[in-house]
Amino acid sequence: MMTMDRTRAQAYGRVVKTLQDLGPAKLLPAEQETIRQAADAALFDEDVEAAVGDVQALADRLVEADRWTSERAGELVRDVAACGPATVLR
């Protein structure tokens, strides 16, 4: 059962803002879609761990390719995880 709260809604908003602000310049369309799908899955409690894992793998690739800093990538992963229930990666 999904329990929406302010923290989860704010985290989702941060993910959306990241996609709006950085997506077109720093992410390929498929990468943007991976993040969107993961945030949606976390928000709606649909295989949250897999969704966060997908974003972690993407974040690792972005850092390894020197496209994003490790700090920025870590923020994204934490924001996607925060879209999910409190028991996931917190």
N, C-alpha and C positions, 0 to 999 in steps of 0.2 A: 504494500500500500504506500502510495506516494504522499509525503508530507512536505508541502511547500512552505518555505519560510523566507524571511527577508534576506538572510545570508545567502541562500541558494539563488534567489532572484538577482541579488547584486552581483554575485559571481558570474551569472549568465550574462548580465549586462556588460561586465568587463570583457568577457570573451567576444561579445558582439562588437564592442567598441574597438577592440584589438583588430578584429577582422575589417572593420570600416577604416581604421586609421592606417594600419600596416599591410593589410591583406593585398590590395592591388599592387603595391610597390615591392613588397618583400616576400609574397607567397604566390606560388602557382595556383591556378584554379582548383586543381585536384587537392592541393594541400589545404586550401581554404575549406573545401568541402569536407575533408577529413576532420578538421577542427569543428565545423558546424555540426556534423553528425555526432561527434563525440560529446559535445556540449548538450545537444538534444537528448542523447541517450542517457547521460548522467542526470539531467534535469527530470526526465521521466522514468528514472530508475530501471533502465533497460540495459542490462549487462554493463554496469558502470565500470567495473574493473577492466574489462576489455577496452572500453572506450578510452579510459585514461591511459591504458597501455599503448593504444594506437597514437595518442597525442605525445606520449613520452618518446616513442620511437621516432616520430616526426621531429620532435624537438631535438633529439640527439643528432639526427641527420642535419638539421639546420645549423646546429653548433659546429659539427664536424666539418661542414662545408664553409664555415666562416660567414654564413649568411645572417645569423642571429648571435647575440651574446648568450652565454650560459645563464646569466641573470634573467634576461628577457624570456628565454625559453622556459626557465624554471617557473617564472610568474604565470606563463600560459598554462603549464601543466597543473600548477596549484589552482588556478582559476577554474579549469575544467573539472578537476576533482571536487572543488567546492560547489559545483553545480549539483553534485550528487548528495546522497544522504551523509550524515555526519560520520558514519562508520567507515567511509572510504578514504584511505590515505590521509587521515588527519590525526 
